[in-house]
Amino acid sequence: MYEKDGQQYFIVDGHVHIWDGRESNQKNVHGRQFIDCFYDYHKNLSPEEEVWDYDTYTYYGRERLMKDLFVDGHVDHAIFQATLLSDFYRNGFGQTEEAFGLTRKHPDKLTYNHAYDPRHGEAGLEQLRRDAERMNLQGVKLYTAEWHGDSRGYKLDDPWSRRYLEECIELGIKNIHVHKGPTIRPLDRDAFDVADVDKVATDYLDLRFVVEHVGLPRLEDFCWIATQESNVYGGLAVAMPFIHTRPRYFAQIIGELLYWIGEDKILFASDYALWTPKWLIEKFVDFQIPEDMTEYAPITVEQKKKILGLNAAALYDIDVPEHLRLPEPAGQEGVEVAAGAQQAVSS
């Protein structure tokens, strides 16, 4: 729990990893390109005092994660989002078994989301069923730009992808997290396009689609989709660190999100270890829209509490201590579209 100026915040970090980008795990040059690109994001968007050395960054392990999140980082609960990249790394990029094992050891602090690739066909479906049972999956993380043999990406509305989404419904996996954000070398930018989210969100209302990185650099496309699709949410991973390097750009991002999709569908994420949560949380609690950016309303403490943890807790049935909950508005049910956006769409 983080406390500032008499306000207490329940923090859920919706996007964390344990990865191994070391040379010993790299299958080819693309593995090196990927971790180098990650490090450039980290180095260029972090405060100077928060920048790690390269060797630590390539593999930091479970003890460092637990300290950075739960001892130093103000986080009450965190959600692993698996990233496989099997074509680039010998044992995968995301260390899935290490992360899952840590979740079993600390179920009160950690939730594990696994990954699948629909291009694996029927064999992958069988694996998904086994993973769902063994890992008690509530969510999955999809990487539509991941390479697989000669394929350099897929669409969520491809026939096999639809088959996997239907299986998720059968298995009770409701939260579908999708990387739809800035490209990472050597992956292709257009394979992260958000348009396919619109199609599957319409067709699979039993699922909740969390668009990680809020579609950047396609924020406008994402906002129009998430406004009209009640089951589309936005994850702030990668958007958050601009609060330091480009605070006015961050103000534009969060201002547009609050206007279009509303405070109930925005989820905080550090994307650890791209960035550590401590400074992101502290800066966000202190953050306010600049006064001259009059097109956006000021951000309230209640909105910050929802974004920093209460929204994700609701999606994952995470228990929030009673004194950290917000009172339910009288007569309000479900998630409402932001008033401004609703007026814009209806007109």
Secondary structure, 3 states (H helix, E strand, C coil): CEEECCEEECCEEEEECCECCCHHHECCHHHHHHHHHHHHHHHHHCCHHHCCCHHHHHCCHHHHHHHHHHHCCCCCEEEEECCCCCCCECCCCECHHHHHHHHHHCCCCEEEEEECCHHHHHHHHHHHHHHHHHHCCCEEEECCCCCECCECCCCCCCHHHHHHHHHHHHHCCCEEEEECCCCCCCCCHHHHCCHHHHHHHHHCCCCEEEEEHHHCCCHHHHHHHHHHCCCEEEECCCCCCHHHHCHHHHHHHHHHHHHHCCHHHEECCCCECCCCHHHHHHHHHHCCCCCCCCCCCCCCHHHHHHHHHHHHHHHHCCCCCHHHCCCCCCCCCCCCCCHHHHHHHHC
